Amino acid sequence: PFMRSVMEAPFPAPGRTVSVKSFLPGTGNEVLTLTRPVDSRLEHVDFDSLLQCLSVGRLLQVFASLLLERRVIFIADKLSVLSLCGHAALALLYPFTWQHTFVPVLPASMLDISCSPTPFLIGVLSPCLPELLELPIEEDLNRQPSDHQLSYCRPINVLTLTALSLTFCICIFSEDQVDLSSLVSEAFVRFFVELVGHYPLHMVESANGTKELQRDNFRKSHPSRGVRQLLQLFMETQMFAGFIQDKEMRKGTGRGLFEMRVVEYLESYPEPAPSGVNKFLKGLGDLCKFFHKSMTDLFFLIKFEVVL
């Protein structure tokens, strides 16, 4: 009866609870309340294994490929390494969720999956590598990215590399025991905050009462040209579409790490640049403020000299 109740109960949204009935001999029926964690991004995730297998530069290449929903194949000698690295790589995408094929360890009899034209993340054991290379995998899976493609990765590299550098400095110089997984996750969360943290400013209510994202305004409002180019690609992914839909469905639920960082980010988010008459009036106001400040500074300067 307990397992049946669990299977029949709807899967709760993060932060929500679900009640299931249980029968215990001697006590009769009992109602159990189960709560889904608001933020479970680090459950069963080990970034240490991923960082031991990949350099920071290679890690950012993998991250960029997953972010733009490309095809990625991990190859290792051990099953445990493939599984740990695969789950850790997808955990870097938080608060986004990978929407495509994920096979931590692909059996040798199913290597044909690597020929699929759709995005995937799969793990393959090293003994299967010769057979894998003989398959008609499309060229762009192994081809080096072009300069045009690399231009979209530069915002990813700059933002995340800076954050990761700070993370490693904290790990090296901190006297206290630090959790590497939490710090690495925080670095990539910061990247996503800088990338899409302004999305609440561009959510407008539609005719049917739901909120929709003003896509053009959202993309064009970012001050960085490189990030705007990256957003143009990223906004076409299923991850981004699922993220916006999930935020609309989860409104009013508890806040995770990303939501808390977005609130902090929006408090210091620059105001949009005015245009036309508003720009002229703002310039006039700034000029008045400048003269007022100059006269005030001059007054204090004169007063200071007189006192001396």
C-alpha positions as CSV (number, residue, x, y, z in Angstrom):
1,P,0.0,0.0,0.0
2,F,2.8,2.4,0.8
3,M,4.6,2.0,-2.5
4,R,1.3,2.2,-4.4
5,S,0.5,5.5,-2.6
6,V,3.9,6.9,-3.5
7,M,3.6,5.9,-7.2
8,E,0.1,7.4,-7.4
9,A,1.0,10.7,-5.7
10,P,1.9,13.5,-8.1
11,F,5.6,14.4,-8.2
12,P,5.9,17.7,-6.2
13,A,7.6,20.8,-7.4
14,P,10.7,21.9,-5.6
15,G,9.8,23.1,-2.2
16,R,6.4,21.5,-2.3
17,T,5.1,18.6,-0.2
18,V,3.1,15.5,-1.0
19,S,1.2,13.3,1.5
20,V,1.1,9.5,1.2
21,K,-0.7,6.9,3.3
22,S,1.2,4.2,5.0
23,F,0.0,1.2,7.0
24,L,2.1,0.0,9.9
25,P,1.2,-3.2,11.8
26,G,-0.1,-2.3,15.3
27,T,-0.5,1.4,14.6
28,G,-2.9,1.3,11.6
29,N,-2.9,3.9,8.9
30,E,-0.5,6.8,9.0
31,V,0.0,9.8,6.7
32,L,3.5,10.7,5.8
33,T,4.5,14.1,4.4
34,L,7.4,14.2,2.0
35,T,9.0,17.5,1.0
36,R,11.1,17.9,-2.1
37,P,14.2,20.0,-1.5
38,V,14.1,23.5,-3.0
39,D,17.7,23.2,-4.2
40,S,19.1,19.7,-4.9
41,R,21.8,20.7,-7.4
42,L,24.6,19.1,-5.4
43,E,23.0,15.8,-4.5
44,H,25.3,12.9,-5.6
45,V,27.5,15.3,-7.4
46,D,31.3,15.2,-7.2
47,F,33.1,18.0,-9.1
48,D,36.4,16.8,-7.7
49,S,36.5,13.8,-10.1
50,L,35.6,16.1,-13.1
51,L,38.3,18.5,-12.3
52,Q,40.9,15.7,-11.9
53,C,40.0,14.4,-15.4
54,L,39.7,17.7,-17.3
55,S,41.8,20.9,-17.3
56,V,39.9,24.1,-16.7
57,G,40.2,25.0,-20.4
58,R,38.8,21.6,-21.5
59,L,36.1,21.9,-18.8
60,L,34.9,25.2,-20.3
61,Q,34.8,23.6,-23.8
62,V,32.6,20.9,-22.5
63,F,30.4,23.4,-20.6
64,A,30.0,25.5,-23.7
65,S,29.1,22.5,-25.8
66,L,26.4,21.4,-23.3
67,L,25.2,25.0,-23.0
68,L,24.6,25.2,-26.7
69,E,23.2,21.6,-26.8
70,R,25.9,19.9,-28.8
71,R,27.0,16.3,-28.7
72,V,29.6,15.3,-26.1
73,I,31.2,11.9,-25.6
74,F,33.2,11.1,-22.4
75,I,35.8,8.3,-22.6
76,A,37.4,6.7,-19.5
77,D,38.8,3.5,-18.3
78,K,36.5,3.1,-15.3
79,L,32.7,2.9,-15.0
80,S,32.7,5.0,-11.9
81,V,34.7,7.8,-13.5
82,L,32.3,8.0,-16.5
83,S,29.3,8.1,-14.2
84,L,30.7,10.7,-11.8
85,C,31.9,13.0,-14.6
86,G,28.7,12.8,-16.6
87,H,26.5,13.7,-13.6
88,A,28.9,16.5,-12.6
89,A,29.0,18.0,-16.1
90,L,25.2,18.2,-16.2
91,A,25.2,19.7,-12.7
92,L,27.2,22.6,-14.1
93,L,24.1,23.7,-16.0
94,Y,22.1,24.5,-12.9
95,P,19.6,26.2,-12.9
96,F,19.0,24.8,-16.3
97,T,18.2,21.1,-17.0
98,W,19.6,19.0,-19.8
99,Q,16.7,18.1,-22.1
100,H,18.3,15.5,-24.3
101,T,19.9,12.0,-24.2
102,F,22.1,11.3,-21.3
103,V,23.7,7.8,-21.0
104,P,26.4,7.8,-18.3
105,V,27.9,4.5,-19.5
106,L,26.9,3.3,-23.0
107,P,27.1,-0.4,-23.5
108,A,29.3,-1.6,-26.4
109,S,26.3,-3.1,-28.1
110,M,24.6,0.4,-28.3
111,L,27.5,2.4,-29.7
112,D,25.3,3.3,-32.7
113,I,23.6,5.9,-30.6
114,S,26.7,8.1,-31.1
115,C,25.7,8.5,-34.7
116,S,22.5,10.3,-33.7
117,P,22.2,13.8,-35.1
118,T,20.5,15.0,-31.9
119,P,22.3,16.4,-28.8
120,F,23.6,13.9,-26.3
121,L,26.0,13.3,-23.5
122,I,27.2,9.8,-23.3
123,G,30.1,7.9,-21.7
124,V,32.1,5.2,-23.4
125,L,34.7,2.9,-21.9
126,S,38.2,3.1,-23.4
127,P,38.2,-0.5,-24.9
128,C,35.3,0.6,-27.1
129,L,37.1,3.6,-28.6
130,P,38.5,1.8,-31.7
131,E,35.0,0.6,-32.6
132,L,33.6,4.0,-31.9
133,L,36.0,5.7,-34.3
134,E,35.0,3.4,-37.1
135,L,31.4,4.5,-36.9
136,P,30.0,7.1,-39.4
137,I,29.9,9.8,-36.8
138,E,29.3,13.2,-38.4
139,E,32.4,15.3,-38.9
140,D,31.4,18.2,-36.7
141,L,31.4,15.9,-33.6
142,N,35.2,15.7,-33.7
143,R,36.0,18.8,-35.7
144,Q,37.8,21.8,-34.1
145,P,35.5,24.8,-33.7
146,S,35.8,27.6,-36.2
147,D,36.7,31.2,-35.2
148,H,33.1,32.1,-35.7
149,Q,32.0,29.5,-33.3
150,L,34.7,30.3,-30.8
151,S,33.5,34.0,-30.8
152,Y,30.3,32.8,-29.0
153,C,32.3,30.9,-26.4
154,R,34.4,33.9,-25.4
155,P,31.8,35.3,-23.0
156,I,31.5,31.8,-21.4
157,N,35.3,31.5,-21.1
158,V,35.9,35.0,-19.7
159,L,33.1,34.9,-17.1
160,T,33.5,31.3,-15.9
161,L,37.3,31.3,-16.0
162,T,37.4,34.4,-13.8
163,A,34.9,32.8,-11.4
164,L,36.8,29.5,-11.4
165,S,40.1,31.3,-10.7
166,L,38.6,32.9,-7.7
167,T,37.2,29.6,-6.6
168,F,40.6,27.9,-6.8
169,C,42.3,30.8,-4.9
170,I,39.8,30.4,-2.1
171,C,40.5,26.6,-2.0
172,I,44.3,27.2,-1.9
173,F,44.5,30.1,0.6
174,S,41.6,29.3,2.8
175,E,42.5,28.2,6.3
176,D,39.2,26.5,6.8
177,Q,38.0,23.3,5.2
178,V,36.0,24.3,2.1
179,D,33.6,22.4,0.0
180,L,35.0,22.3,-3.5
181,S,31.7,21.3,-5.1
182,S,29.8,24.2,-3.5
183,L,32.4,26.7,-4.7
184,V,32.6,25.4,-8.3
185,S,28.8,25.4,-8.5
186,E,28.7,28.9,-7.2
187,A,31.1,30.0,-9.9
188,F,28.9,28.6,-12.7
189,V,25.7,30.0,-11.0
190,R,27.4,33.4,-11.1
191,F,27.9,33.0,-14.8
192,F,24.2,32.2,-15.4
193,V,23.2,35.2,-13.2
194,E,25.4,37.5,-15.4
195,L,23.9,35.9,-18.5
196,V,20.2,35.7,-17.8
197,G,19.7,37.2,-14.3
198,H,17.8,40.1,-15.8
199,Y,15.0,37.9,-17.1
200,P,12.4,38.9,-14.5
201,L,12.5,42.5,-15.8
202,H,11.2,41.3,-19.2
203,M,8.4,38.9,-18.1
204,V,5.1,40.5,-19.0
205,E,1.5,39.2,-18.4
206,S,-0.2,37.9,-21.5
207,A,-3.9,38.0,-22.4
208,N,-4.5,34.5,-20.8
209,G,-3.0,35.6,-17.5
210,T,0.3,33.8,-17.8
211,K,3.7,35.6,-18.1
212,E,5.8,35.6,-21.2
213,L,9.3,36.6,-21.9
214,Q,9.9,39.6,-24.2
215,R,12.7,37.9,-26.0
216,D,14.0,40.7,-28.1
217,N,14.0,43.2,-25.2
218,F,15.6,40.6,-22.9
219,R,18.5,39.9,-25.3
220,K,19.1,43.5,-26.4
221,S,19.1,44.9,-22.9
222,H,22.3,43.2,-22.0
223,P,25.2,45.7,-22.1
224,S,27.7,43.2,-23.5
225,R,27.7,42.7,-27.3
226,G,29.4,39.3,-26.9
227,V,26.8,38.1,-24.4
228,R,24.0,39.3,-26.7
229,Q,25.4,37.1,-29.4
230,L,25.6,34.2,-27.1
231,L,22.0,34.8,-25.9
232,Q,20.8,34.7,-29.5
233,L,22.0,31.1,-29.7
234,F,21.2,30.1,-26.2
235,M,17.6,31.3,-26.3
236,E,16.9,28.8,-29.1
237,T,17.8,25.8,-27.0
238,Q,15.3,23.6,-25.3
239,M,17.0,24.2,-22.0
240,F,16.2,27.9,-22.1
241,A,12.6,27.3,-23.1
242,G,12.2,24.8,-20.3
243,F,13.7,27.2,-17.8
244,I,11.2,30.0,-18.6
245,Q,8.3,27.6,-18.5
246,D,9.5,26.2,-15.2
247,K,9.8,29.7,-13.7
248,E,6.2,30.4,-14.7
249,M,4.9,27.2,-13.2
250,R,7.0,27.5,-10.0
251,K,6.1,31.1,-9.1
252,G,5.5,31.4,-5.4
253,T,7.6,28.4,-4.4
254,G,10.8,28.5,-2.3
255,R,14.0,30.1,-3.6
256,G,17.0,28.2,-4.5
257,L,20.6,29.5,-4.8
258,F,20.0,30.9,-8.3
259,E,16.9,32.8,-7.3
260,M,18.7,34.3,-4.3
261,R,21.6,35.4,-6.5
262,V,19.2,36.9,-9.0
263,V,17.6,39.1,-6.3
264,E,21.0,40.3,-5.3
265,Y,22.0,40.9,-8.9
266,L,18.9,42.9,-9.8
267,E,19.5,45.2,-6.8
268,S,22.6,46.5,-8.5
269,Y,21.4,46.1,-12.1
270,P,22.0,49.2,-14.2
271,E,19.0,51.2,-15.4
272,P,18.3,51.0,-19.1
273,A,19.8,53.9,-21.1
274,P,17.2,56.5,-22.0
275,S,16.6,57.7,-25.6
276,G,15.1,60.7,-27.4
277,V,13.6,63.4,-25.2
278,N,14.1,61.4,-22.0
279,K,17.8,61.2,-22.8
280,F,18.0,65.0,-23.3
281,L,16.1,65.6,-20.0
282,K,18.4,63.1,-18.2
283,G,21.4,64.8,-19.6
284,L,20.1,68.2,-18.4
285,G,19.4,66.8,-15.0
286,D,22.9,65.3,-14.8
287,L,24.4,68.7,-15.8
288,C,22.4,70.4,-13.0
289,K,23.6,67.8,-10.5
290,F,27.2,68.4,-11.7
291,F,27.0,72.2,-11.2
292,H,25.3,71.7,-7.9
293,K,28.0,69.3,-6.8
294,S,30.7,71.6,-8.1
295,M,29.3,74.6,-6.2
296,T,29.0,72.5,-3.1
297,D,32.6,71.3,-3.3
298,L,33.7,74.8,-4.0
299,F,31.8,76.0,-0.9
300,F,33.4,73.4,1.3
301,L,36.8,74.1,-0.2
302,I,36.5,77.9,0.5
303,K,35.1,77.2,4.0
304,F,38.0,74.9,4.7
305,E,40.5,77.5,3.6
306,V,38.9,80.3,5.6
307,V,39.0,78.1,8.7
308,L,42.7,77.5,8.2
